[in-house]
Amino acid sequence: MIRKIIFALLVLLALVTMASRTYAIEISGSPFATEGAPLPAHINSQHENVIVVDPREHNWGAYDKKGKLVRWGIATAGSDRCEDTPHSCRTTTGYFRIHSLGNSDCISHKYDGAAMPYCMFFNGSQALHGSTDIQFENRSHGCVRVHIDDAMWLRYHFVEGPNESNHFRGTQIIIRPY
């Protein structure tokens, strides 16, 4: 029994150590690392999973059906002004539903086939997706970029697309104001 407890603690320590090497500035976002997150520990989730994105604070949080924060990380949202257009590229703020899901090969059909691994579309062509270009500033053309491993976790372990069991209402995503 004691060996099993020691083994479990060693595994947990290894996970925490790996996570701290992966993200120098943020915590891993693992279910064990939500303490001290810069997001509320609980929200009113209406008994469904919810993703909250805060472009002002450059972070996102995944809340379970009980409203408990289960994972979080850095998010890069849409820029005030994109270099290739005179218009704002800000991510539209408000309440949305995930309406389409992609896999690791997801690409942008609007921006020259740009990689958008594990894309989760919520507002027309705006999506939450993985990227290697995650910064504490809003630089995208309107999508919400998160670390690739976070996007993969969200896509395969948290988000639901529209289906009969959820009355064709995909997972809710809230984009807070800038």
N, C-alpha and C positions, 0 to 999 in steps of 0.2 A: 504494500500500500504506500509506504513512504517513498519507495523507488518511483512509483507512478506519479506522485505529487512532485518529486524533484524533477523527473523528466518533463512534466508539463510546465514547470517553472522555467526550465532551461529552454524549452521550445519558445515560450513567451518572450524570454530575454533575447533569444536569437532574432525573433521577429522584430522586436523593438529596436535592436541594434541595426538590423538591415534597413529598417525604415528610416532611422536617423541618418544613415549614410546616403539614402536615396534622395532625401529632401533636406538641404542644408538650412532652409529658412522656415519651413513649415513642418508640422508633425505629419506622420504618415497618412493620416486619414483612416487608419484601420479602426475596427470597432473598439479596440483597446485604447485608442488615442484621442478620444473626443473631449477628455477633461482639459479645460483651459482653452478650448477652441474659441475663436473670436466670433462665435455665433451663439444664439440662444440654445441652451441644452434641450429645450422643449418648445414646441409650437402647437397650435390648434390645427390638427391635420385632417379633421373630419373623417377619421378612420380609413385613410388611404395614404400610400407613400407620396411624399412631396419633395421636390427639389427646389431649393431657394438659391438664387444667384444674386449677389450684391456687387454690381459694377463699381460702385463707389469705393468699396473696401477690397475689391478684387478677390472675392472668395465665393464658394458654393458650399451648400450643406444638403445632405440627404437625410430626410426624416421619415421614420417608419410609421406604420398605421396608428401607433399610439402617440405620435408626435415627438418621439425621442430622436435626437441627433445621433446617427449611426456612423457617419463618415463625412469628411469635409476636405477641402483643399483650395488651392489657388485657382482663380478663374480670370481669364482675359476676355473682356467683352468688346463690343464694337467701338471703334474710334470716333471721336468728335468729327473728324474730317479725314477721309482717305486721300492718299496722294494721287490716285488715278481717277478721281471724280470730284467735282466741286460740291458734292452733297455730303451730308453727314452719314456716317456708317454705323451710328449707334444701334445697339440691339434694342428692339422695341420692348418697352417696359409693360408689365401687366401680368395677367394670369393666362396661362396657355395649357394645352394638353399635347403630349407627345403623339404625333400622328403617323410617324414613319420611322423605321429602324433600319440601320445598316450594319455591316460587319467591318472587319479590319481593312477591307479593300474600298471602303466608301470614299468617293471623291466629289469635288464640287463640279457641277455642270455649268456653273455661272462664272467661276474664276479659274479657267485654264486647267482643269483637272487637279486642282490643289488637293492634297491628301486630307481626308477628314475621317480618320479611323474611328470606328464604333459610333457613327453619327446617329443622332436622335433628333429628328426634325420636330419643331414645335410651332413655328410661325412662318408659313410659306417656306422659303429657302433658308430661313435661319435655323441653325441647329446647335445642339450641344455636342461637342466631339473632342476627340483626343488630338493633341498637338505636342510637338517638341518646343514650340515657341510660346511658353507661358511666362508672363512677366507681371509685375505689379503696376501695370498700366493697360489701358484699353487700346488695342492695336488691330483688332480684326475688322473684316468687312461687314460685321453684323452678327456673326456666330459667337458662341461662347466656347472658348477653348479651355480644356482642362488637361492635366497630365494623362498620357495614353493609358496607363494602368488604371487610373480612376475612371476614365471613359469606358474601358472594358468592364470594370466591375459594375458600373452603373448600367451598362447595356445588358449584361448577362445575369446580373444578380439583384437588380433593384427596379429597373424601369420595365413597364409593360406598355406595349403598343395597344391600339384599340382592338378589342376582341369581345366576343359574346359574353364572357364571364365578367367583364367590367363595363358592360352596357355600351361598348364601343367608345369608351372614354379612356384614352391612354393616361399614363402617369401625369399628374399635374406638375408644372414647372412655373415658378414665380420669379419674374425678373424685376427686382426692386429698382426704384428710380436712381439715376446717376447722382 
